[in-house]
Amino acid sequence: MSVLTYWAARTGVFLAMFAILWLVGWRDLLAFFAAFMLGWLVSYLAFPGLRVRANEQMAGWITRSEKGIREADAEEDAELESRREA
């Protein structure tokens, strides 16, 4: 849930920055990119704990998704080792 929460918070900051720039009179593609950069900077500084929790959750997902690959590699290594011994 931390990844979704962090994504939503960062998206909200981006939309707020974009709205502020739109109200100030920036109504072009530059406003989109400026809002993206400002939103990234503000959310990076404003949500350090949430960023760490989201990173830990994503690392757990990656570890679980690679479990089958590690098991297959171990099985292949054992098979190659048994061929060498024979």
C-alpha positions as CSV (number, residue, x, y, z in Angstrom):
1,M,0.0,0.0,0.0
2,S,3.0,2.3,0.5
3,V,3.8,2.4,-3.2
4,L,0.2,3.4,-4.1
5,T,0.1,6.0,-1.3
6,Y,3.5,7.5,-2.4
7,W,2.4,7.5,-6.1
8,A,-0.9,9.3,-5.2
9,A,0.9,11.8,-3.0
10,R,3.4,12.6,-5.7
11,T,0.7,12.9,-8.4
12,G,-1.2,15.2,-6.1
13,V,1.8,17.5,-5.7
14,F,2.4,17.5,-9.5
15,L,-1.3,18.4,-10.1
16,A,-1.1,21.2,-7.5
17,M,2.0,22.6,-9.1
18,F,0.4,22.4,-12.5
19,A,-2.7,24.2,-11.2
20,I,-0.6,27.0,-9.6
21,L,1.4,27.5,-12.8
22,W,-1.8,27.5,-14.8
23,L,-3.4,30.2,-12.6
24,V,-0.2,32.3,-12.8
25,G,-0.6,32.3,-16.6
26,W,1.7,29.5,-17.8
27,R,-0.5,27.8,-20.3
28,D,1.8,25.8,-22.5
29,L,4.0,22.6,-22.6
30,L,6.6,24.4,-20.5
31,A,4.1,24.6,-17.6
32,F,3.7,20.8,-17.7
33,F,7.5,20.2,-17.6
34,A,8.0,22.9,-14.9
35,A,5.2,21.3,-12.8
36,F,6.8,17.9,-13.2
37,M,10.2,19.1,-12.0
38,L,8.8,21.2,-9.2
39,G,6.4,18.5,-8.1
40,W,9.3,15.9,-8.2
41,L,11.5,18.2,-6.0
42,V,8.8,19.1,-3.5
43,S,7.5,15.6,-3.1
44,Y,11.1,14.2,-2.8
45,L,11.8,16.6,0.0
46,A,8.3,16.4,1.6
47,F,7.8,12.6,1.8
48,P,11.2,11.0,2.8
49,G,9.6,8.4,5.2
50,L,6.9,7.5,2.7
51,R,9.6,7.1,-0.1
52,V,11.6,4.7,2.1
53,R,8.6,2.6,2.9
54,A,7.6,2.5,-0.8
55,N,11.1,1.5,-1.7
56,E,11.1,-1.3,0.8
57,Q,7.7,-2.6,-0.4
58,M,8.9,-2.6,-4.0
59,A,12.1,-4.4,-3.0
60,G,10.0,-7.1,-1.4
61,W,7.9,-7.4,-4.6
62,I,11.1,-7.8,-6.7
63,T,12.6,-10.4,-4.3
64,R,9.4,-12.5,-4.5
65,S,9.2,-12.2,-8.2
66,E,12.8,-13.4,-8.6
67,K,12.3,-16.4,-6.4
68,G,11.4,-18.7,-9.3
69,I,14.4,-17.5,-11.2
70,R,16.8,-18.2,-8.3
71,E,15.3,-21.6,-7.8
72,A,15.6,-22.5,-11.5
73,D,19.3,-21.3,-11.4
74,A,20.0,-23.4,-8.4
75,E,18.5,-26.4,-10.1
76,E,20.5,-25.8,-13.3
77,D,23.7,-25.4,-11.3
78,A,23.0,-28.7,-9.4
79,E,22.4,-30.4,-12.8
80,L,25.6,-29.1,-14.3
81,E,27.6,-30.1,-11.2
82,S,26.2,-33.6,-11.4
83,R,27.2,-33.9,-15.0
84,R,30.7,-32.8,-14.2
85,E,31.0,-35.4,-11.5
86,A,29.8,-38.2,-13.8
